[in-house]
Amino acid sequence: MNARALSARASTLSGVLMVAGAAMLWGLWPVWLHASAVEGPAAAFITMAIMSLPAAVVLRRAPFADRGAVKALLAVGVCDALTAGLYFTSVNRGPVVVAVLTHYLTPLVVALSAPWLLGEQRSIRALIAAPLVLGALTAVLGRPEGEGVVVTGLLGGASAF
């Protein structure tokens, strides 16, 4: 194998490992939230503040000349903070399985709304999968076990939007 192929393989492996590491860290949020006394909105604020720290070093002044782009970036940031706050609150409030499963309704929402919001072609697979996903979620969440399951599900579902 030549040097270029080895470099490409190492780069691919590095990318796969970084994505896997990020996924594992994201999956550990419930452990960190339950181990701390921090509530959902405060945890979301801390998370967003830490993630934005590199911006002071990396960003230059030129991109801020486009006011529309700055407004869009701020809107995305606010939406991301709301999503994190709702998700972290749902994880703190009730069963983790309910919070996580309802939070992961996002792909379903995107697949079903893309034809209307983005003008994409309608997918028959998405239309078939939607009732299956909702049915599976209902089967898992169908028997509330304890207080706060409904509120946890609503908070997790709201974070999906």
Secondary structure per residue as TSV (DSSP state, phi and psi in degrees):
chain	resnum	aa	ss	phi	psi
A	1	M	-	360.0	136.9
A	2	N	-	-83.3	173.1
A	3	A	H	-64.4	-36.8
A	4	R	H	-65.8	-42.8
A	5	A	H	-65.6	-40.5
A	6	L	H	-63.9	-40.0
A	7	S	H	-64.9	-41.8
A	8	A	H	-65.2	-41.2
A	9	R	H	-65.3	-42.3
A	10	A	H	-64.7	-38.5
A	11	S	H	-65.5	-42.3
A	12	T	H	-64.3	-45.2
A	13	L	H	-61.9	-41.3
A	14	S	H	-60.5	-44.3
A	15	G	H	-63.9	-43.3
A	16	V	H	-61.9	-43.3
A	17	L	H	-65.3	-38.3
A	18	M	H	-66.9	-41.2
A	19	V	H	-65.8	-43.2
A	20	A	H	-62.6	-42.1
A	21	G	H	-62.9	-42.2
A	22	A	H	-63.9	-40.4
A	23	A	H	-64.8	-40.4
A	24	M	H	-66.3	-40.8
A	25	L	H	-64.1	-41.1
A	26	W	H	-63.3	-38.5
A	27	G	H	-67.8	-17.4
A	28	L	T	-88.9	-1.2
A	29	W	H	-51.5	-46.8
A	30	P	H	-58.5	-36.3
A	31	V	H	-63.8	-47.4
A	32	W	H	-66.1	-40.5
A	33	L	H	-68.2	-39.5
A	34	H	H	-72.9	-27.3
A	35	A	H	-79.6	-17.5
A	36	S	S	-107.0	169.1
A	37	A	-	-97.4	10.7
A	38	V	-	-80.3	132.0
A	39	E	-	-79.6	165.8
A	40	G	H	-52.5	-55.5
A	41	P	H	-62.1	-38.2
A	42	A	H	-66.9	-39.7
A	43	A	H	-64.2	-39.7
A	44	A	H	-64.3	-42.7
A	45	F	H	-62.7	-45.4
A	46	I	H	-61.9	-44.0
A	47	T	H	-60.9	-48.9
A	48	M	H	-64.8	-37.9
A	49	A	H	-65.2	-43.9
A	50	I	H	-66.2	-41.4
A	51	M	H	-66.6	-25.2
A	52	S	H	-91.0	-6.4
A	53	L	T	-55.6	-42.4
A	54	P	T	-64.3	-17.5
A	55	A	H	-60.0	-35.6
A	56	A	H	-63.1	-29.2
A	57	V	H	-92.2	-36.0
A	58	V	H	-86.1	-39.6
A	59	L	-	-75.1	143.7
A	60	R	-	-106.1	171.6
A	61	R	S	-75.2	-31.2
A	62	A	G	-56.5	-43.9
A	63	P	G	-62.3	-20.3
A	64	F	G	-80.1	-3.0
A	65	A	G	-69.0	-29.3
A	66	D	-	-86.0	97.5
A	67	R	H	-63.1	-34.8
A	68	G	H	-62.8	-41.6
A	69	A	H	-66.3	-38.2
A	70	V	H	-65.1	-43.1
A	71	K	H	-63.7	-41.6
A	72	A	H	-64.0	-41.6
A	73	L	H	-64.3	-41.2
A	74	L	H	-64.2	-40.2
A	75	A	H	-63.2	-42.4
A	76	V	H	-64.1	-40.7
A	77	G	H	-62.6	-42.9
A	78	V	H	-64.5	-44.3
A	79	C	H	-62.5	-40.7
A	80	D	H	-65.2	-40.4
A	81	A	H	-65.1	-40.6
A	82	L	H	-63.9	-42.0
A	83	T	H	-59.6	-48.4
A	84	A	H	-63.3	-42.0
A	85	G	H	-62.5	-43.9
A	86	L	H	-66.1	-42.7
A	87	Y	H	-65.0	-47.6
A	88	F	H	-64.2	-36.7
A	89	T	H	-64.8	-41.3
A	90	S	H	-66.5	-37.0
A	91	V	H	-65.7	-40.7
A	92	N	H	-71.1	-29.5
A	93	R	H	-82.3	-40.5
A	94	G	S	-142.5	-159.7
A	95	P	-	-61.4	134.6
A	96	V	H	-60.7	-39.2
A	97	V	H	-59.9	-38.7
A	98	V	H	-68.2	-45.2
A	99	A	H	-61.0	-45.8
A	100	V	H	-70.7	-46.9
A	101	L	H	-64.2	-39.0
A	102	T	H	-74.2	-31.0
A	103	H	H	-64.2	-33.8
A	104	Y	T	-84.7	24.1
A	105	L	T	-78.5	-9.1
A	106	T	H	-53.7	-48.2
A	107	P	H	-59.9	-35.6
A	108	L	H	-66.2	-43.9
A	109	V	H	-61.5	-43.7
A	110	V	H	-64.1	-46.5
A	111	A	H	-62.7	-37.6
A	112	L	H	-80.8	-28.7
A	113	S	H	-93.0	-14.6
A	114	A	H	-57.0	-41.3
A	115	P	H	-62.0	-34.9
A	116	W	H	-85.0	-42.5
A	117	L	H	-83.1	-35.6
A	118	L	T	-110.6	-6.1
A	119	G	-	72.6	20.3
A	120	E	-	-77.9	161.0
A	121	Q	-	-67.0	140.1
A	122	R	-	-68.0	136.9
A	123	S	-	-103.9	121.8
A	124	I	H	-66.0	-31.8
A	125	R	H	-63.2	-40.2
A	126	A	H	-66.5	-39.3
A	127	L	H	-67.7	-32.8
A	128	I	H	-76.4	-39.5
A	129	A	H	-71.9	-30.8
A	130	A	H	-56.4	-53.6
A	131	P	H	-65.6	-30.3
A	132	L	H	-66.6	-44.0
A	133	V	H	-63.9	-46.2
A	134	L	H	-65.8	-36.5
A	135	G	H	-65.0	-42.7
A	136	A	H	-64.7	-41.1
A	137	L	H	-63.5	-41.4
A	138	T	H	-63.2	-39.7
A	139	A	H	-64.0	-39.3
A	140	V	H	-73.2	-38.7
A	141	L	H	-98.1	2.3
A	142	G	S	-61.2	-29.5
A	143	R	S	-112.9	92.1
A	144	P	-	-59.3	130.1
A	145	E	-	-120.2	86.7
A	146	G	S	112.5	172.7
A	147	E	T	-75.4	151.3
A	148	G	T	82.3	4.2
A	149	V	H	-66.8	-42.9
A	150	V	H	-66.7	-45.5
A	151	V	H	-64.3	-41.0
A	152	T	H	-60.6	-44.5
A	153	G	H	-63.1	-40.1
A	154	L	H	-67.2	-41.1
A	155	L	H	-65.8	-43.0
A	156	G	H	-64.0	-42.3
A	157	G	H	-65.4	-38.1
A	158	A	H	-65.1	-34.4
A	159	S	H	-68.0	-23.8
A	160	A	H	-69.8	-29.0
A	161	F	-	-85.0	360.0
